[in-house]
Amino acid sequence: MQSLPGEKPDLHLAHSHCYRHRSEVEASQCCGCFHCMAIFPPNEIDRWLKEGSGTAMCPKCGIDAVIGSASGFTITPEFLQQMRAFWF
């Protein structure tokens, strides 16, 4: 699922891992917010939207722009910046 070095990640596919993703986020080693660019462990998330299986709210900025490493995407500042530029 991840991009090869030099390739851009599939940002549409990545975005599909940003909602109704509670079990995936809880299984992640780290998470990132592509709104405020924070990187944090999943146990810092304390707010979830209640639809479906839950959408994480960023513990730093409160926006629902969280993706976890269990998505198959590597959570780095560069990846989060690409997501932010594309979706915001």
PDB file of N, CA, C and O in Angstrom:
ATOM      1  N   MET A   1       0.817  -1.186   0.000  1.00  0.00           N
ATOM      2  CA  MET A   1       0.000   0.000   0.000  1.00  0.00           C
ATOM      3  C   MET A   1       0.864   1.255   0.000  1.00  0.00           C
ATOM      4  O   MET A   1       0.474   2.261  -0.592  1.00  0.00           O
ATOM      5  N   GLN A   2       2.005   1.225   0.636  1.00  0.00           N
ATOM      6  CA  GLN A   2       2.864   2.398   0.697  1.00  0.00           C
ATOM      7  C   GLN A   2       3.495   2.649  -0.659  1.00  0.00           C
ATOM      8  O   GLN A   2       3.578   1.759  -1.506  1.00  0.00           O
ATOM      9  N   SER A   3       3.932   3.868  -0.840  1.00  0.00           N
ATOM     10  CA  SER A   3       4.626   4.248  -2.062  1.00  0.00           C
ATOM     11  C   SER A   3       6.070   3.776  -2.005  1.00  0.00           C
ATOM     12  O   SER A   3       6.648   3.611  -0.931  1.00  0.00           O
ATOM     13  N   LEU A   4       6.631   3.566  -3.169  1.00  0.00           N
ATOM     14  CA  LEU A   4       8.049   3.274  -3.266  1.00  0.00           C
ATOM     15  C   LEU A   4       8.819   4.579  -3.139  1.00  0.00           C
ATOM     16  O   LEU A   4       8.259   5.647  -3.385  1.00  0.00           O
ATOM     17  N   PRO A   5      10.094   4.517  -2.759  1.00  0.00           N
ATOM     18  CA  PRO A   5      10.872   5.751  -2.666  1.00  0.00           C
ATOM     19  C   PRO A   5      10.788   6.533  -3.975  1.00  0.00           C
ATOM     20  O   PRO A   5      10.938   5.964  -5.057  1.00  0.00           O
ATOM     21  N   GLY A   6      10.551   7.825  -3.871  1.00  0.00           N
ATOM     22  CA  GLY A   6      10.442   8.675  -5.046  1.00  0.00           C
ATOM     23  C   GLY A   6       9.040   8.776  -5.611  1.00  0.00           C
ATOM     24  O   GLY A   6       8.770   9.668  -6.416  1.00  0.00           O
ATOM     25  N   GLU A   7       8.140   7.888  -5.215  1.00  0.00           N
ATOM     26  CA  GLU A   7       6.749   7.942  -5.671  1.00  0.00           C
ATOM     27  C   GLU A   7       5.915   8.704  -4.662  1.00  0.00           C
ATOM     28  O   GLU A   7       6.212   8.708  -3.467  1.00  0.00           O
ATOM     29  N   LYS A   8       4.868   9.349  -5.155  1.00  0.00           N
ATOM     30  CA  LYS A   8       3.942  10.032  -4.259  1.00  0.00           C
ATOM     31  C   LYS A   8       2.931   9.024  -3.740  1.00  0.00           C
ATOM     32  O   LYS A   8       2.504   8.141  -4.484  1.00  0.00           O
ATOM     33  N   PRO A   9       2.539   9.141  -2.470  1.00  0.00           N
ATOM     34  CA  PRO A   9       1.527   8.229  -1.941  1.00  0.00           C
ATOM     35  C   PRO A   9       0.171   8.510  -2.581  1.00  0.00           C
ATOM     36  O   PRO A   9      -0.081   9.626  -3.034  1.00  0.00           O
ATOM     37  N   ASP A  10      -0.694   7.514  -2.619  1.00  0.00           N
ATOM     38  CA  ASP A  10      -2.056   7.663  -3.127  1.00  0.00           C
ATOM     39  C   ASP A  10      -2.872   8.385  -2.056  1.00  0.00           C
ATOM     40  O   ASP A  10      -3.338   7.764  -1.101  1.00  0.00           O
ATOM     41  N   LEU A  11      -3.039   9.679  -2.215  1.00  0.00           N
ATOM     42  CA  LEU A  11      -3.678  10.491  -1.182  1.00  0.00           C
ATOM     43  C   LEU A  11      -5.171  10.209  -1.066  1.00  0.00           C
ATOM     44  O   LEU A  11      -5.749  10.388   0.006  1.00  0.00           O
ATOM     45  N   HIS A  12      -5.804   9.771  -2.150  1.00  0.00           N
ATOM     46  CA  HIS A  12      -7.214   9.369  -2.069  1.00  0.00           C
ATOM     47  C   HIS A  12      -7.346   8.100  -1.229  1.00  0.00           C
ATOM     48  O   HIS A  12      -8.233   7.998  -0.383  1.00  0.00           O
ATOM     49  N   LEU A  13      -6.462   7.138  -1.467  1.00  0.00           N
ATOM     50  CA  LEU A  13      -6.472   5.906  -0.686  1.00  0.00           C
ATOM     51  C   LEU A  13      -6.158   6.202   0.771  1.00  0.00           C
ATOM     52  O   LEU A  13      -6.799   5.654   1.668  1.00  0.00           O
ATOM     53  N   ALA A  14      -5.188   7.056   1.012  1.00  0.00           N
ATOM     54  CA  ALA A  14      -4.843   7.415   2.388  1.00  0.00           C
ATOM     55  C   ALA A  14      -6.044   8.039   3.088  1.00  0.00           C
ATOM     56  O   ALA A  14      -6.317   7.729   4.248  1.00  0.00           O
ATOM     57  N   HIS A  15      -6.761   8.916   2.393  1.00  0.00           N
ATOM     58  CA  HIS A  15      -7.907   9.591   3.006  1.00  0.00           C
ATOM     59  C   HIS A  15      -9.005   8.606   3.384  1.00  0.00           C
ATOM     60  O   HIS A  15      -9.758   8.853   4.327  1.00  0.00           O
ATOM     61  N   SER A  16      -9.106   7.500   2.668  1.00  0.00           N
ATOM     62  CA  SER A  16     -10.120   6.493   3.008  1.00  0.00           C
ATOM     63  C   SER A  16      -9.825   5.824   4.347  1.00  0.00           C
ATOM     64  O   SER A  16     -10.672   5.108   4.881  1.00  0.00           O
ATOM     65  N   HIS A  17      -8.627   6.053   4.894  1.00  0.00           N
ATOM     66  CA  HIS A  17      -8.248   5.508   6.198  1.00  0.00           C
ATOM     67  C   HIS A  17      -8.394   6.554   7.307  1.00  0.00           C
ATOM     68  O   HIS A  17      -7.846   6.378   8.395  1.00  0.00           O
ATOM     69  N   CYS A  18      -9.117   7.627   7.045  1.00  0.00           N
ATOM     70  CA  CYS A  18      -9.221   8.734   7.995  1.00  0.00           C
ATOM     71  C   CYS A  18     -10.604   8.875   8.609  1.00  0.00           C
ATOM     72  O   CYS A  18     -10.882   9.882   9.260  1.00  0.00           O
ATOM     73  N   TYR A  19     -11.464   7.910   8.422  1.00  0.00           N
ATOM     74  CA  TYR A  19     -12.795   7.956   9.027  1.00  0.00           C
ATOM     75  C   TYR A  19     -13.282   6.532   9.258  1.00  0.00           C
ATOM     76  O   TYR A  19     -12.883   5.590   8.572  1.00  0.00           O
ATOM     77  N   ARG A  20     -14.163   6.413  10.253  1.00  0.00           N
ATOM     78  CA  ARG A  20     -14.666   5.090  10.646  1.00  0.00           C
ATOM     79  C   ARG A  20     -13.503   4.104  10.763  1.00  0.00           C
ATOM     80  O   ARG A  20     -13.519   3.027  10.167  1.00  0.00           O
ATOM     81  N   HIS A  21     -12.514   4.489  11.531  1.00  0.00           N
ATOM     82  CA  HIS A  21     -11.239   3.770  11.559  1.00  0.00           C
ATOM     83  C   HIS A  21     -10.742   3.458  12.972  1.00  0.00           C
ATOM     84  O   HIS A  21      -9.545   3.255  13.176  1.00  0.00           O
ATOM     85  N   ARG A  22     -11.637   3.420  13.927  1.00  0.00           N
ATOM     86  CA  ARG A  22     -11.204   3.264  15.315  1.00  0.00           C
ATOM     87  C   ARG A  22     -10.315   2.046  15.529  1.00  0.00           C
ATOM     88  O   ARG A  22      -9.257   2.162  16.149  1.00  0.00           O
ATOM     89  N   SER A  23     -10.719   0.890  15.032  1.00  0.00           N
ATOM     90  CA  SER A  23      -9.909  -0.317  15.270  1.00  0.00           C
ATOM     91  C   SER A  23      -8.539  -0.196  14.607  1.00  0.00           C
ATOM     92  O   SER A  23      -7.540  -0.653  15.163  1.00  0.00           O
ATOM     93  N   GLU A  24      -8.484   0.414  13.426  1.00  0.00           N
ATOM     94  CA  GLU A  24      -7.199   0.589  12.750  1.00  0.00           C
ATOM     95  C   GLU A  24      -6.310   1.564  13.513  1.00  0.00           C
ATOM     96  O   GLU A  24      -5.115   1.314  13.675  1.00  0.00           O
ATOM     97  N   VAL A  25      -6.878   2.665  13.981  1.00  0.00           N
ATOM     98  CA  VAL A  25      -6.106   3.646  14.742  1.00  0.00           C
ATOM     99  C   VAL A  25      -5.599   3.033  16.042  1.00  0.00           C
ATOM    100  O   VAL A  25      -4.438   3.217  16.406  1.00  0.00           O
ATOM    101  N   GLU A  26      -6.461   2.312  16.735  1.00  0.00           N
ATOM    102  CA  GLU A  26      -6.045   1.694  17.997  1.00  0.00           C
ATOM    103  C   GLU A  26      -4.975   0.627  17.797  1.00  0.00           C
ATOM    104  O   GLU A  26      -4.233   0.321  18.731  1.00  0.00           O
ATOM    105  N   ALA A  27      -4.881   0.055  16.596  1.00  0.00           N
ATOM    106  CA  ALA A  27      -3.854  -0.947  16.286  1.00  0.00           C
ATOM    107  C   ALA A  27      -2.558  -0.305  15.770  1.00  0.00           C
ATOM    108  O   ALA A  27      -1.582  -1.008  15.508  1.00  0.00           O
ATOM    109  N   SER A  28      -2.547   1.007  15.627  1.00  0.00           N
ATOM    110  CA  SER A  28      -1.393   1.724  15.079  1.00  0.00           C
ATOM    111  C   SER A  28      -0.335   1.969  16.148  1.00  0.00           C
ATOM    112  O   SER A  28      -0.637   2.047  17.338  1.00  0.00           O
ATOM    113  N   GLN A  29       0.922   2.088  15.694  1.00  0.00           N
ATOM    114  CA  GLN A  29       2.005   2.456  16.602  1.00  0.00           C
ATOM    115  C   GLN A  29       2.072   3.963  16.774  1.00  0.00           C
ATOM    116  O   GLN A  29       2.459   4.453  17.835  1.00  0.00           O
ATOM    117  N   CYS A  30       1.695   4.699  15.735  1.00  0.00           N
ATOM    118  CA  CYS A  30       1.623   6.154  15.832  1.00  0.00           C
ATOM    119  C   CYS A  30       0.543   6.656  14.898  1.00  0.00           C
ATOM    120  O   CYS A  30       0.118   5.959  13.977  1.00  0.00           O
ATOM    121  N   CYS A  31       0.112   7.873  15.151  1.00  0.00           N
ATOM    122  CA  CYS A  31      -0.908   8.526  14.345  1.00  0.00           C
ATOM    123  C   CYS A  31      -0.419   9.922  13.999  1.00  0.00           C
ATOM    124  O   CYS A  31       0.490  10.457  14.634  1.00  0.00           O
ATOM    125  N   GLY A  32      -1.039  10.498  12.982  1.00  0.00           N
ATOM    126  CA  GLY A  32      -0.719  11.866  12.625  1.00  0.00           C
ATOM    127  C   GLY A  32      -1.963  12.610  12.212  1.00  0.00           C
ATOM    128  O   GLY A  32      -2.925  12.018  11.723  1.00  0.00           O
ATOM    129  N   CYS A  33      -1.939  13.903  12.409  1.00  0.00           N
ATOM    130  CA  CYS A  33      -3.027  14.783  11.992  1.00  0.00           C
ATOM    131  C   CYS A  33      -2.530  15.613  10.819  1.00  0.00           C
ATOM    132  O   CYS A  33      -1.533  16.326  10.928  1.00  0.00           O
ATOM    133  N   PHE A  34      -3.232  15.516   9.698  1.00  0.00           N
ATOM    134  CA  PHE A  34      -2.795  16.286   8.545  1.00  0.00           C
ATOM    135  C   PHE A  34      -3.435  17.675   8.502  1.00  0.00           C
ATOM    136  O   PHE A  34      -3.381  18.355   7.477  1.00  0.00           O
ATOM    137  N   HIS A  35      -4.033  18.090   9.607  1.00  0.00           N
ATOM    138  CA  HIS A  35      -4.458  19.479   9.739  1.00  0.00           C
ATOM    139  C   HIS A  35      -3.406  20.274  10.516  1.00  0.00           C
ATOM    140  O   HIS A  35      -2.899  21.283  10.026  1.00  0.00           O
ATOM    141  N   CYS A  36      -3.078  19.813  11.738  1.00  0.00           N
ATOM    142  CA  CYS A  36      -2.101  20.549  12.558  1.00  0.00           C
ATOM    143  C   CYS A  36      -0.691  19.965  12.476  1.00  0.00           C
ATOM    144  O   CYS A  36       0.248  20.543  13.024  1.00  0.00           O
ATOM    145  N   MET A  37      -0.532  18.818  11.792  1.00  0.00           N
ATOM    146  CA  MET A  37       0.764  18.188  11.543  1.00  0.00           C
ATOM    147  C   MET A  37       1.355  17.483  12.769  1.00  0.00           C
ATOM    148  O   MET A  37       2.533  17.125  12.766  1.00  0.00           O
ATOM    149  N   ALA A  38       0.555  17.283  13.807  1.00  0.00           N
ATOM    150  CA  ALA A  38       1.040  16.603  15.011  1.00  0.00           C
ATOM    151  C   ALA A  38       1.177  15.104  14.754  1.00  0.00           C
ATOM    152  O   ALA A  38       0.410  14.516  13.991  1.00  0.00           O
ATOM    153  N   ILE A  39       2.160  14.505  15.401  1.00  0.00           N
ATOM    154  CA  ILE A  39       2.345  13.049  15.404  1.00  0.00           C
ATOM    155  C   ILE A  39       2.285  12.618  16.859  1.00  0.00           C
ATOM    156  O   ILE A  39       2.931  13.216  17.719  1.00  0.00           O
ATOM    157  N   PHE A  40       1.498  11.565  17.138  1.00  0.00           N
ATOM    158  CA  PHE A  40       1.218  11.173  18.518  1.00  0.00           C
ATOM    159  C   PHE A  40       0.840   9.699  18.576  1.00  0.00           C
ATOM    160  O   PHE A  40       0.453   9.117  17.563  1.00  0.00           O
ATOM    161  N   PRO A  41       0.950   9.087  19.764  1.00  0.00           N
ATOM    162  CA  PRO A  41       0.510   7.695  19.920  1.00  0.00           C
ATOM    163  C   PRO A  41      -1.022   7.646  19.966  1.00  0.00           C
ATOM    164  O   PRO A  41      -1.664   8.614  20.372  1.00  0.00           O
ATOM    165  N   PRO A  42      -1.596   6.530  19.555  1.00  0.00           N
ATOM    166  CA  PRO A  42      -3.056   6.442  19.522  1.00  0.00           C
ATOM    167  C   PRO A  42      -3.718   6.586  20.886  1.00  0.00           C
ATOM    168  O   PRO A  42      -4.876   6.997  20.962  1.00  0.00           O
ATOM    169  N   ASN A  43      -3.014   6.259  21.956  1.00  0.00           N
ATOM    170  CA  ASN A  43      -3.639   6.362  23.279  1.00  0.00           C
ATOM    171  C   ASN A  43      -3.854   7.799  23.727  1.00  0.00           C
ATOM    172  O   ASN A  43      -4.486   8.029  24.758  1.00  0.00           O
ATOM    173  N   GLU A  44      -3.341   8.777  22.975  1.00  0.00           N
ATOM    174  CA  GLU A  44      -3.616  10.189  23.286  1.00  0.00           C
ATOM    175  C   GLU A  44      -4.984  10.638  22.767  1.00  0.00           C
ATOM    176  O   GLU A  44      -5.494  11.677  23.186  1.00  0.00           O
ATOM    177  N   ILE A  45      -5.574   9.867  21.863  1.00  0.00           N
ATOM    178  CA  ILE A  45      -6.877  10.237  21.306  1.00  0.00           C
ATOM    179  C   ILE A  45      -7.935   9.998  22.366  1.00  0.00           C
ATOM    180  O   ILE A  45      -8.068   8.891  22.889  1.00  0.00           O
ATOM    181  N   ASP A  46      -8.684  11.044  22.678  1.00  0.00           N
ATOM    182  CA  ASP A  46      -9.717  10.913  23.712  1.00  0.00           C
ATOM    183  C   ASP A  46     -11.107  11.306  23.205  1.00  0.00           C
ATOM    184  O   ASP A  46     -12.076  11.268  23.963  1.00  0.00           O
ATOM    185  N   ARG A  47     -11.208  11.680  21.938  1.00  0.00           N
ATOM    186  CA  ARG A  47     -12.509  12.013  21.358  1.00  0.00           C
ATOM    187  C   ARG A  47     -12.687  11.287  20.036  1.00  0.00           C
ATOM    188  O   ARG A  47     -11.786  11.250  19.198  1.00  0.00           O
ATOM    189  N   TRP A  48     -13.867  10.712  19.871  1.00  0.00           N
ATOM    190  CA  TRP A  48     -14.221   9.979  18.660  1.00  0.00           C
ATOM    191  C   TRP A  48     -15.607  10.417  18.208  1.00  0.00           C
ATOM    192  O   TRP A  48     -16.505  10.586  19.033  1.00  0.00           O
ATOM    193  N   LEU A  49     -15.786  10.602  16.907  1.00  0.00           N
ATOM    194  CA  LEU A  49     -17.126  10.809  16.387  1.00  0.00           C
ATOM    195  C   LEU A  49     -17.854   9.485  16.549  1.00  0.00           C
ATOM    196  O   LEU A  49     -17.235   8.428  16.420  1.00  0.00           O
ATOM    197  N   LYS A  50     -19.128   9.514  16.824  1.00  0.00           N
ATOM    198  CA  LYS A  50     -19.835   8.288  17.196  1.00  0.00           C
ATOM    199  C   LYS A  50     -20.479   7.540  16.042  1.00  0.00           C
ATOM    200  O   LYS A  50     -21.129   6.523  16.286  1.00  0.00           O
ATOM    201  N   GLU A  51     -20.337   7.978  14.817  1.00  0.00           N
ATOM    202  CA  GLU A  51     -20.931   7.242  13.701  1.00  0.00           C
ATOM    203  C   GLU A  51     -20.103   6.003  13.384  1.00  0.00           C
ATOM    204  O   GLU A  51     -18.888   5.997  13.583  1.00  0.00           O
ATOM    205  N   GLY A  52     -20.744   4.980  12.902  1.00  0.00           N
ATOM    206  CA  GLY A  52     -20.021   3.784  12.471  1.00  0.00           C
ATOM    207  C   GLY A  52     -19.098   3.254  13.539  1.00  0.00           C
ATOM    208  O   GLY A  52     -19.495   3.109  14.696  1.00  0.00           O
ATOM    209  N   SER A  53     -17.873   2.965  13.163  1.00  0.00           N
ATOM    210  CA  SER A  53     -16.896   2.426  14.114  1.00  0.00           C
ATOM    211  C   SER A  53     -15.957   3.507  14.628  1.00  0.00           C
ATOM    212  O   SER A  53     -14.860   3.200  15.093  1.00  0.00           O
ATOM    213  N   GLY A  54     -16.367   4.754  14.551  1.00  0.00           N
ATOM    214  CA  GLY A  54     -15.617   5.841  15.172  1.00  0.00           C
ATOM    215  C   GLY A  54     -14.586   6.486  14.275  1.00  0.00           C
ATOM    216  O   GLY A  54     -13.824   5.813  13.580  1.00  0.00           O
ATOM    217  N   THR A  55     -14.580   7.797  14.306  1.00  0.00           N
ATOM    218  CA  THR A  55     -13.585   8.601  13.605  1.00  0.00           C
ATOM    219  C   THR A  55     -12.830   9.397  14.659  1.00  0.00           C
ATOM    220  O   THR A  55     -13.435  10.102  15.466  1.00  0.00           O
ATOM    221  N   ALA A  56     -11.514   9.282  14.647  1.00  0.00           N
ATOM    222  CA  ALA A  56     -10.684   9.954  15.650  1.00  0.00           C
ATOM    223  C   ALA A  56     -10.671  11.454  15.440  1.00  0.00           C
ATOM    224  O   ALA A  56     -10.634  11.950  14.313  1.00  0.00           O
ATOM    225  N   MET A  57     -10.702  12.156  16.549  1.00  0.00           N
ATOM    226  CA  MET A  57     -10.503  13.601  16.565  1.00  0.00           C
ATOM    227  C   MET A  57      -9.086  13.841  17.093  1.00  0.00           C
ATOM    228  O   MET A  57      -8.689  13.241  18.091  1.00  0.00           O
ATOM    229  N   CYS A  58      -8.343  14.692  16.447  1.00  0.00           N
ATOM    230  CA  CYS A  58      -6.964  14.962  16.860  1.00  0.00           C
ATOM    231  C   CYS A  58      -6.928  15.492  18.285  1.00  0.00           C
ATOM    232  O   CYS A  58      -7.659  16.426  18.615  1.00  0.00           O
ATOM    233  N   PRO A  59      -6.079  14.904  19.142  1.00  0.00           N
ATOM    234  CA  PRO A  59      -5.988  15.378  20.523  1.00  0.00           C
ATOM    235  C   PRO A  59      -5.290  16.743  20.640  1.00  0.00           C
ATOM    236  O   PRO A  59      -5.332  17.366  21.700  1.00  0.00           O
ATOM    237  N   LYS A  60      -4.664  17.198  19.581  1.00  0.00           N
ATOM    238  CA  LYS A  60      -3.955  18.484  19.609  1.00  0.00           C
ATOM    239  C   LYS A  60      -4.835  19.631  19.107  1.00  0.00           C
ATOM    240  O   LYS A  60      -4.866  20.699  19.718  1.00  0.00           O
ATOM    241  N   CYS A  61      -5.559  19.414  17.984  1.00  0.00           N
ATOM    242  CA  CYS A  61      -6.329  20.506  17.372  1.00  0.00           C
ATOM    243  C   CYS A  61      -7.833  20.246  17.307  1.00  0.00           C
ATOM    244  O   CYS A  61      -8.606  21.163  17.030  1.00  0.00           O
ATOM    245  N   GLY A  62      -8.257  18.999  17.562  1.00  0.00           N
ATOM    246  CA  GLY A  62      -9.678  18.688  17.579  1.00  0.00           C
ATOM    247  C   GLY A  62     -10.318  18.458  16.222  1.00  0.00           C
ATOM    248  O   GLY A  62     -11.539  18.330  16.136  1.00  0.00           O
ATOM    249  N   ILE A  63      -9.524  18.401  15.159  1.00  0.00           N
ATOM    250  CA  ILE A  63     -10.047  18.189  13.804  1.00  0.00           C
ATOM    251  C   ILE A  63      -9.994  16.700  13.468  1.00  0.00           C
ATOM    252  O   ILE A  63      -9.104  15.987  13.933  1.00  0.00           O
ATOM    253  N   ASP A  64     -10.942  16.235  12.664  1.00  0.00           N
ATOM    254  CA  ASP A  64     -11.005  14.821  12.287  1.00  0.00           C
ATOM    255  C   ASP A  64     -10.142  14.550  11.048  1.00  0.00           C
ATOM    256  O   ASP A  64     -10.646  14.133  10.006  1.00  0.00           O
ATOM    257  N   ALA A  65      -8.843  14.792  11.183  1.00  0.00           N
ATOM    258  CA  ALA A  65      -7.891  14.604  10.088  1.00  0.00           C
ATOM    259  C   ALA A  65      -6.761  13.679  10.540  1.00  0.00           C
ATOM    260  O   ALA A  65      -5.585  13.950  10.295  1.00  0.00           O
ATOM    261  N   VAL A  66      -7.136  12.585  11.203  1.00  0.00           N
ATOM    262  CA  VAL A  66      -6.171  11.662  11.813  1.00  0.00           C
ATOM    263  C   VAL A  66      -6.031  10.413  10.952  1.00  0.00           C
ATOM    264  O   VAL A  66      -7.020   9.871  10.457  1.00  0.00           O
ATOM    265  N   ILE A  67      -4.803   9.968  10.784  1.00  0.00           N
ATOM    266  CA  ILE A  67      -4.522   8.700  10.115  1.00  0.00           C
ATOM    267  C   ILE A  67      -3.506   7.943  10.969  1.00  0.00           C
ATOM    268  O   ILE A  67      -2.582   8.536  11.525  1.00  0.00           O
ATOM    269  N   GLY A  68      -3.689   6.630  11.065  1.00  0.00           N
ATOM    270  CA  GLY A  68      -2.798   5.800  11.853  1.00  0.00           C
ATOM    271  C   GLY A  68      -1.842   5.003  10.991  1.00  0.00           C
ATOM    272  O   GLY A  68      -2.095   4.776   9.807  1.00  0.00           O
ATOM    273  N   SER A  69      -0.755   4.584  11.584  1.00  0.00           N
ATOM    274  CA  SER A  69       0.260   3.821  10.851  1.00  0.00           C
ATOM    275  C   SER A  69      -0.244   2.447  10.413  1.00  0.00           C
ATOM    276  O   SER A  69       0.298   1.880   9.464  1.00  0.00           O
ATOM    277  N   ALA A  70      -1.256   1.898  11.070  1.00  0.00           N
ATOM    278  CA  ALA A  70      -1.806   0.604  10.654  1.00  0.00           C
ATOM    279  C   ALA A  70      -2.538   0.704   9.318  1.00  0.00           C
ATOM    280  O   ALA A  70      -2.958  -0.312   8.765  1.00  0.00           O
ATOM    281  N   SER A  71      -2.692   1.915   8.798  1.00  0.00           N
ATOM    282  CA  SER A  71      -3.280   2.119   7.477  1.00  0.00           C
ATOM    283  C   SER A  71      -2.353   1.608   6.377  1.00  0.00           C
ATOM    284  O   SER A  71      -2.783   1.375   5.247  1.00  0.00           O
ATOM    285  N   GLY A  72      -1.075   1.436   6.719  1.00  0.00           N
ATOM    286  CA  GLY A  72      -0.085   1.046   5.729  1.00  0.00           C
ATOM    287  C   GLY A  72       0.731   2.225   5.223  1.00  0.00           C
ATOM    288  O   GLY A  72       1.691   2.040   4.476  1.00  0.00           O
ATOM    289  N   PHE A  73       0.358   3.436   5.624  1.00  0.00           N
ATOM    290  CA  PHE A  73       1.105   4.622   5.251  1.00  0.00           C
ATOM    291  C   PHE A  73       2.043   4.989   6.397  1.00  0.00           C
ATOM    292  O   PHE A  73       1.660   4.913   7.565  1.00  0.00           O
ATOM    293  N   THR A  74       3.265   5.384   6.068  1.00  0.00           N
ATOM    294  CA  THR A  74       4.234   5.794   7.066  1.00  0.00           C
ATOM    295  C   THR A  74       3.906   7.222   7.488  1.00  0.00           C
ATOM    296  O   THR A  74       3.818   8.123   6.654  1.00  0.00           O
ATOM    297  N   ILE A  75       3.729   7.414   8.786  1.00  0.00           N
ATOM    298  CA  ILE A  75       3.338   8.722   9.310  1.00  0.00           C
ATOM    299  C   ILE A  75       4.590   9.560   9.528  1.00  0.00           C
ATOM    300  O   ILE A  75       5.301   9.397  10.519  1.00  0.00           O
ATOM    301  N   THR A  76       4.841  10.446   8.599  1.00  0.00           N
ATOM    302  CA  THR A  76       5.997  11.336   8.657  1.00  0.00           C
ATOM    303  C   THR A  76       5.517  12.775   8.431  1.00  0.00           C
ATOM    304  O   THR A  76       4.425  12.988   7.905  1.00  0.00           O
ATOM    305  N   PRO A  77       6.323  13.751   8.825  1.00  0.00           N
ATOM    306  CA  PRO A  77       5.946  15.136   8.531  1.00  0.00           C
ATOM    307  C   PRO A  77       5.735  15.380   7.032  1.00  0.00           C
ATOM    308  O   PRO A  77       4.844  16.137   6.645  1.00  0.00           O
ATOM    309  N   GLU A  78       6.543  14.748   6.201  1.00  0.00           N
ATOM    310  CA  GLU A  78       6.423  14.927   4.753  1.00  0.00           C
ATOM    311  C   GLU A  78       5.088  14.386   4.234  1.00  0.00           C
ATOM    312  O   GLU A  78       4.417  15.039   3.435  1.00  0.00           O
ATOM    313  N   PHE A  79       4.708  13.189   4.694  1.00  0.00           N
ATOM    314  CA  PHE A  79       3.429  12.605   4.285  1.00  0.00           C
ATOM    315  C   PHE A  79       2.268  13.468   4.760  1.00  0.00           C
ATOM    316  O   PHE A  79       1.346  13.741   3.992  1.00  0.00           O
ATOM    317  N   LEU A  80       2.303  13.901   6.017  1.00  0.00           N
ATOM    318  CA  LEU A  80       1.225  14.740   6.543  1.00  0.00           C
ATOM    319  C   LEU A  80       1.129  16.050   5.771  1.00  0.00           C
ATOM    320  O   LEU A  80       0.026  16.541   5.530  1.00  0.00           O
ATOM    321  N   GLN A  81       2.262  16.622   5.380  1.00  0.00           N
ATOM    322  CA  GLN A  81       2.255  17.862   4.598  1.00  0.00           C
ATOM    323  C   GLN A  81       1.598  17.631   3.235  1.00  0.00           C
ATOM    324  O   GLN A  81       0.824  18.470   2.774  1.00  0.00           O
ATOM    325  N   GLN A  82       1.897  16.513   2.595  1.00  0.00           N
ATOM    326  CA  GLN A  82       1.261  16.201   1.313  1.00  0.00           C
ATOM    327  C   GLN A  82      -0.251  16.069   1.482  1.00  0.00           C
ATOM    328  O   GLN A  82      -1.020  16.572   0.663  1.00  0.00           O
ATOM    329  N   MET A  83      -0.669  15.395   2.544  1.00  0.00           N
ATOM    330  CA  MET A  83      -2.099  15.249   2.813  1.00  0.00           C
ATOM    331  C   MET A  83      -2.738  16.614   3.060  1.00  0.00           C
ATOM    332  O   MET A  83      -3.807  16.910   2.527  1.00  0.00           O
ATOM    333  N   ARG A  84      -2.089  17.432   3.857  1.00  0.00           N
ATOM    334  CA  ARG A  84      -2.628  18.760   4.164  1.00  0.00           C
ATOM    335  C   ARG A  84      -2.771  19.616   2.897  1.00  0.00           C
ATOM    336  O   ARG A  84      -3.801  20.253   2.678  1.00  0.00           O
ATOM    337  N   ALA A  85      -1.738  19.617   2.084  1.00  0.00           N
ATOM    338  CA  ALA A  85      -1.768  20.419   0.853  1.00  0.00           C
ATOM    339  C   ALA A  85      -2.892  19.951  -0.075  1.00  0.00           C
ATOM    340  O   ALA A  85      -3.517  20.767  -0.752  1.00  0.00           O
ATOM    341  N   PHE A  86      -3.144  18.662  -0.107  1.00  0.00           N
ATOM    342  CA  PHE A  86      -4.161  18.114  -1.007  1.00  0.00           C
ATOM    343  C   PHE A  86      -5.573  18.304  -0.464  1.00  0.00           C
ATOM    344  O   PHE A  86      -6.479  18.660  -1.217  1.00  0.00           O
ATOM    345  N   TRP A  87      -5.774  18.071   0.838  1.00  0.00           N
ATOM    346  CA  TRP A  87      -7.129  18.055   1.398  1.00  0.00           C
ATOM    347  C   TRP A  87      -7.545  19.364   2.051  1.00  0.00           C
ATOM    348  O   TRP A  87      -8.738  19.584   2.263  1.00  0.00           O
ATOM    349  N   PHE A  88      -6.609  20.229   2.373  1.00  0.00           N
ATOM    350  CA  PHE A  88      -6.971  21.524   2.967  1.00  0.00           C
ATOM    351  C   PHE A  88      -6.498  22.602   2.037  1.00  0.00           C
ATOM    352  O   PHE A  88      -6.686  23.786   2.318  1.00  0.00           O
TER     353      PHE A  88
END
